[in-house]
Structures are given as C-alpha cells and as structure tokens.
C-alpha cells in the first residue's frame, strides 16, 4: 500500500505545481495591463450543445493599465451598454458614466479626493438625476472619522462615525439613522503581541 501511495503523491504534486504555474501565468495584474491598449472578450452561450449567438465585451485601457472604456454588446452585435472612466493623476477614478445602446445615461458617479488621495465626496446618479451624495471627513492621520450620506434633496439618510485608539486602530463605529438615532454601535478591542 505504501508503494502505491508514493506514485499517487508524486502525480498529485506535479499536477498541483502545474496548476499553480498556470494560475501565475494567467494573472491580470495592472502592471501587465500597462502593455495592453484594448481587449475583446467573446462569450458564446450554448443551448442543447449548440452555440446560440455570441456576446462581446471590448475594454480599452490607458497607459497606466486602467480601464477607460468597457463596451458590452448584445448577441445581435449592437451596443448594450458603455461604461467610461476618468482618473486623476494618482490613478483614482474621478468619474464613471454608464450609458445604454442609445447613449442615454443610466448611471453616473463623480468622486473628489483630498490631497492625501482619500475619497471625500462621492455623488451617484441614475440617469442625470442625483440619487445619493456621500461625504467623508478624515483626521490628521488620514483615518475616516465621519461619513454622511444624503439623498438628492439633501436629507441625511445615514451617518457613520469612527473613533480610533491611541495605536491608530479603529475602536468604535457608530451608525445613525436618518433621524440621528443610533442604529448600530460596534466596538473593537485589540490584543497586541
């Protein structure tokens, strides 16, 4: 029985090392994407063992490897949706716009960052109508201390407050409802080495 186990163990090790190597070679890192201008992904669904059309997604990248445009096509070949992205100098998304096949805006997000690269202002739209406006405040150490989410009319939907211990770790997270009442409070305790 021991003689039979060794060959099986060796075969398993060989296959697992080949699998791990294949995973490494197939990684989609941002560094690798810097070399790519665009990609096209073709998806062919099968029904009863036969192809039933083909959908396509075309993605365009900037010189930093960031997606700038993602176009999804129907199986008839018409544009289903197009999502475009804009970035700031630090590579953070400043704007995302998703349109339908007729170029009507479906969704939009506009982001503003502080000089430390923290997201301080986020606006979400359905079509061209504002649906949500989230603002975040950070302390001197760059840790979020307050997050307020409002609707299109400026009414507060939720508020999150964060506190930190002397080591800089989050010690408390308090969530308030739209009326300012505590909805949930989480406390964090740490044991150090």
C-alpha positions as CSV (number, residue, x, y, z in Angstrom):
1,X,0.0,0.0,0.0
2,X,2.9,2.4,0.7
3,X,4.4,1.7,-2.8
4,X,1.1,2.8,-4.4
5,X,0.8,6.0,-2.3
6,X,4.2,7.4,-3.4
7,X,3.4,7.4,-7.2
8,X,-0.1,9.0,-6.5
9,X,1.6,11.6,-4.3
10,X,4.1,12.5,-7.0
11,X,1.4,12.7,-9.6
12,X,-0.7,15.0,-7.4
13,X,2.3,17.2,-6.7
14,X,3.2,17.5,-10.4
15,X,-0.4,18.4,-11.3
16,X,-0.8,20.9,-8.4
17,X,2.5,22.6,-9.3
18,X,1.4,22.9,-13.0
19,X,-2.0,24.3,-11.9
20,X,-0.3,26.9,-9.6
21,X,2.1,27.9,-12.5
22,X,-0.9,28.2,-14.8
23,X,-2.6,30.5,-12.3
24,X,0.5,32.6,-12.1
25,X,0.8,33.0,-15.8
26,X,-2.9,33.9,-16.1
27,X,-2.9,36.7,-13.6
28,X,-4.4,40.0,-14.7
29,X,-2.2,42.5,-12.9
30,X,-2.3,46.2,-13.5
31,X,1.4,46.1,-14.4
32,X,0.7,43.6,-17.2
33,X,-2.2,45.6,-18.4
34,X,0.1,48.6,-19.0
35,X,1.2,46.9,-22.2
36,X,-2.3,46.4,-23.4
37,X,-4.3,49.0,-25.3
38,X,-7.5,47.0,-25.5
39,X,-9.1,43.6,-25.2
40,X,-12.1,41.8,-26.6
41,X,-13.9,39.1,-24.8
42,X,-16.2,36.9,-26.7
43,X,-18.9,34.9,-24.8
44,X,-20.6,32.1,-26.6
45,X,-23.5,30.6,-24.7
46,X,-24.6,27.1,-25.7
47,X,-28.1,25.6,-25.7
48,X,-28.6,21.9,-26.1
49,X,-24.9,21.6,-27.1
50,X,-25.1,24.2,-29.9
51,X,-23.9,27.8,-29.9
52,X,-26.8,30.3,-29.5
53,X,-25.2,33.5,-30.5
54,X,-22.2,35.4,-29.3
55,X,-21.9,38.4,-26.9
56,X,-18.8,40.5,-26.9
57,X,-17.2,42.9,-24.4
58,X,-14.5,45.3,-25.6
59,X,-12.3,47.0,-23.0
60,X,-9.9,49.9,-23.6
61,X,-7.0,50.8,-21.2
62,X,-4.9,53.9,-20.6
63,X,-1.1,53.9,-20.4
64,X,-1.3,53.1,-16.7
65,X,-3.3,50.0,-17.2
66,X,-6.6,51.5,-16.0
67,X,-9.9,50.7,-17.8
68,X,-11.1,53.8,-19.7
69,X,-14.0,52.2,-21.6
70,X,-16.0,49.0,-21.4
71,X,-18.4,48.3,-24.2
72,X,-20.8,45.4,-23.9
73,X,-22.6,44.1,-27.0
74,X,-25.8,42.1,-27.4
75,X,-25.7,38.8,-29.3
76,X,-27.1,40.7,-32.3
77,X,-24.0,42.9,-32.2
78,X,-25.5,46.1,-31.1
79,X,-24.2,48.1,-28.0
80,X,-25.9,47.0,-24.8
81,X,-24.0,49.4,-22.6
82,X,-20.9,51.5,-22.5
83,X,-19.1,52.5,-19.3
84,X,-16.3,55.2,-19.4
85,X,-13.9,56.0,-16.6
86,X,-11.8,59.1,-15.9
87,X,-8.9,59.2,-13.5
88,X,-6.9,61.8,-11.6
89,X,-3.1,62.0,-11.6
90,X,-2.9,59.4,-8.8
91,X,-4.9,56.8,-10.7
92,X,-8.1,57.2,-8.7
93,X,-11.5,57.1,-10.5
94,X,-13.0,60.7,-10.7
95,X,-15.9,59.9,-13.0
96,X,-17.8,56.8,-14.2
97,X,-20.6,57.1,-16.7
98,X,-22.6,54.1,-17.9
99,X,-24.8,54.6,-20.9
100,X,-27.2,52.3,-22.8
101,X,-27.1,51.4,-26.5
102,X,-28.7,54.7,-27.4
103,X,-26.2,56.7,-25.4
104,X,-28.7,57.6,-22.7
105,X,-27.0,57.9,-19.3
106,X,-28.0,55.0,-17.0
107,X,-25.7,55.6,-14.1
108,X,-23.0,58.1,-13.2
109,X,-20.6,58.6,-10.3
110,X,-18.4,61.6,-9.6
111,X,-15.6,61.3,-7.0
112,X,-13.5,64.0,-5.4
113,X,-10.3,63.2,-3.4
114,X,-8.3,65.2,-0.9
115,X,-4.6,65.9,-1.3
116,X,-3.8,62.6,0.5
117,X,-5.8,60.6,-2.0
118,X,-8.8,59.9,0.3
119,X,-12.3,59.9,-1.2
120,X,-14.1,62.9,0.4
121,X,-17.0,63.5,-1.9
122,X,-19.0,60.9,-3.9
123,X,-22.1,61.6,-5.9
124,X,-24.2,58.9,-7.5
125,X,-26.8,59.5,-10.3
126,X,-29.5,57.4,-12.0
127,X,-29.7,58.9,-15.4
128,X,-28.8,62.6,-14.9
129,X,-30.6,62.8,-11.5
130,X,-28.6,62.8,-8.3
131,X,-29.7,60.0,-6.0
132,X,-27.0,59.9,-3.4
133,X,-24.3,62.3,-2.1
134,X,-21.8,60.8,0.4
135,X,-19.2,63.0,2.1
136,X,-16.3,61.7,4.3
137,X,-14.1,63.6,6.8
138,X,-10.7,62.4,7.8
139,X,-8.4,63.1,10.8
140,X,-4.8,64.3,10.5
141,X,-3.6,60.7,10.3
142,X,-5.8,60.1,7.2
143,X,-8.3,57.9,9.0
144,X,-12.0,58.4,8.3
145,X,-13.9,59.9,11.2
146,X,-17.2,60.7,9.7
147,X,-19.3,59.6,6.7
148,X,-22.6,61.2,5.9
149,X,-24.9,60.0,3.1
150,X,-27.7,62.3,1.8
151,X,-30.4,61.9,-0.8
152,X,-30.9,64.3,-3.8
153,X,-32.8,66.8,-1.6
154,X,-30.0,66.9,1.0
155,X,-31.9,64.9,3.6
156,X,-29.5,62.8,5.7
157,X,-30.1,59.1,5.0
158,X,-27.3,57.8,7.3
159,X,-24.3,58.9,9.3
160,X,-21.3,56.8,10.3
161,X,-18.9,58.0,13.0
162,X,-15.5,56.3,13.6
163,X,-13.2,56.5,16.6
164,X,-9.6,55.2,17.0
165,X,-7.5,54.1,19.9
166,X,-4.1,55.6,20.7
167,X,-2.4,53.0,18.5
168,X,-4.4,54.2,15.5
169,X,-6.7,51.2,15.2
170,X,-10.5,51.6,14.8
171,X,-12.1,51.3,18.3
172,X,-15.7,52.3,17.6
173,X,-18.1,52.6,14.7
174,X,-21.4,54.2,15.3
175,X,-24.2,54.1,12.7
176,X,-27.0,56.6,12.9
177,X,-30.3,56.5,11.1
178,X,-31.9,59.4,9.2
179,X,-33.4,60.8,12.4
180,X,-30.0,60.9,14.1
181,X,-30.7,58.0,16.4
182,X,-28.1,55.2,16.9
183,X,-28.9,52.3,14.6
184,X,-25.9,50.2,15.5
185,X,-22.7,50.6,17.5
186,X,-19.7,48.4,17.0
187,X,-16.7,48.4,19.3
188,X,-13.3,46.9,18.6
189,X,-10.8,45.6,21.1
190,X,-7.3,44.6,20.2
191,X,-4.7,42.3,21.9
192,X,-1.2,43.1,21.0
193,X,1.8,40.8,20.8
